[in-house]
Amino acid sequence: MHPFRLLFLLFLIVPLIEIYLLLVIGGIIGPIPTIAMVVFTAVLGAWLLRIEGFHTWFRLQQALAQGKIPALEIVEGPILLVGGALLLTPGFFTDFLGFLCLLPTTRRRIARYVLKRWLIQRPPSGPGSGGRGPTVIEGDYQRRD
């Protein structure tokens, strides 16, 4: 599926899910408790984002001090940002997704998947690898003043 179609579907489907959940939960517990829950999850998410951001930053500094490549921590940073943005978006579905991005176990699973899928599993390139290596164009030139 084309990435723009996927984004279009997400921007169409996610608000519909949010409206549905807000109406259902609001019908069960009432409008004031529903609004209070949405505000509470945003505050809790901001607090958790701050804590997890500091933990990730600390682990990144430790890995650099030990001479290791902090690949997992580098990938976790944008996941934390997405999780924080999702938690600030009003609604229960986005809060659920945001908490998945902020909780250490699920965030690390997502980061490992991203590393495995997009960063480590790239096809080899270069001479003799069967992949497309750098293109070299041979030619002559003359310098004219």
Buried (B, 14 or more C-beta within 10 A) or exposed (E): EEEEEEEEEEEEEBBEEBEEBBEEBBEEEEEEEBEEBBEEBBEBBEEBBEEBBEBBBEBBEEBEEEEEEBBBBBBBBEBBEBBBBBBBBBBBBBBEBBBBBBBEEBBBEBBBEBBEEEEEEEEEEEEEEEEEEEEEEEEEEEEEE
